[in-house]
Amino acid sequence: MRVGEARVVAAGWVREAMRRDPSIGGAFFSGSTVGLPDGAVLPASSDVDVLLVRDAPAAKVGKFRHRGVLLEVSALTWAELGSPQEVLGSWVFAPMFRTDTVIADPSGRLAVIRERVAAGYADPVWVRRRCAGVRRRVEDGLARLDGRAPLHDQVLGWVFPTSLLAVLPAVAGLRDPTVRRRYVRAREVLGVYGFADRYEELLASLDGGGVGPGRVREHVAGLAVTFDEAARVRRTPVAFGADLSAAGRPVVVDGSAELVAAGAHREAMFWIVVTYARCHAVLAVDAPERERVLRPAFEAAVADLGVVSAADRRRRAAAVLGSLPRWQAVADAVAERAVAG
């Protein structure tokens, strides 16, 4: 299926949802399909992300198939989205409005945001502000590491802020940051703007030097077993529950395998370990006996990143924090070249 066809299906679902629920005030596309041309092929491991905007908080709808398209529908409030100026300064939201991603906008509020972001997206002042937001998230996240928490929480607390180092050059380069493919995106941007030689350092901040593709394929196979078990037993609501479902399996498991097959096995370890940790967060609550049985495979993946202990994670976090001034210099240079066109 082409991206354009998938967007039409998603827009149809939004229209139906808004007819049923008048509290939905607008909707727009987000995620990895933003910026893709209508004629591009939608990978089987990709979903189409839709954000619904409301006045009051509402639960995430989640992942589901609609007329042959895997949709992931989330909700946020107008207050969470913010003013046009706030969106323009947000590394999370601004990329969603630099192109025409609006699906429904009865009040016209999304159009105002879209106009402001499109006009100022490449302004150096706002590029620097978005980069500063990424850096703060790295610093704040790594400063909060808790060595007393369960392993899955410790790993998530370390790996997400660490991985934002890969988001920094993407934001500086005016590219859409992604989740699963964030290291691949960073490699592309660094290569385009003359910093390809810095990528190994960036990737090593995640995996400490990495392991071979065969070993990563073993981790994908182990993850598939753990994922299926977590999806089977999950009862307690969690923020990432939509990913741990039969509908989410192509994105999570198959998407990891695709990265390995494409030669990005080291890059795939980010998403593999994130998903392992999320699965164990579910299993620890809903099936603690199974969590103990399956934990060695998770621990093996963590060990291959070189962060077996809390001390290892603190040491690696300190190294990332120490590298931030160097990466800030790279981001500044990337931004200058990207803005110049």
Number of C-alpha atoms within 10 A of each C-alpha: 13 13 20 17 16 23 21 13 18 24 19 14 15 22 14 10 14 16 11 10 10 10 15 23 20 22 26 22 23 24 20 18 24 21 18 12 11 15 11 13 14 19 15 14 17 20 24 22 21 25 22 25 25 20 13 13 13 15 10 17 15 20 22 18 12 13 12 10 20 23 25 24 23 19 20 19 17 18 12 15 17 14 16 19 14 14 22 29 23 21 25 19 18 27 24 24 25 23 14 15 21 19 20 20 15 11 10 12 14 25 18 12 22 22 15 19 26 16 12 17 20 22 13 17 11 19 27 20 16 24 25 19 17 23 22 13 17 23 19 12 18 23 16 11 19 17 16 9 12 13 21 23 17 19 25 19 21 24 23 19 23 24 20 21 27 28 25 27 30 27 26 30 28 20 17 24 25 20 15 21 19 23 28 18 20 26 22 18 24 21 14 14 17 13 16 14 11 14 19 12 12 21 22 14 22 27 21 16 15 19 14 11 16 11 14 23 18 13 22 25 15 19 24 19 13 24 25 16 21 26 21 13 14 18 14 10 9 12 10 14 20 21 21 24 21 14 19 25 18 19 20 24 21 17 22 28 22 17 19 21 13 8 11 18 22 22 23 26 28 24 21 26 24 19 25 28 23 24 26 27 21 25 27 18 14 16 17 14 11 16 21 12 10 19 18 12 18 23 18 15 23 23 13 18 23 17 22 16 15 18 11 12 23 18 13 21 24 14 12 22 18 11 15 15 12 10 20 19 11 20 22 20 17 25 25 18 15 19 15 9 7
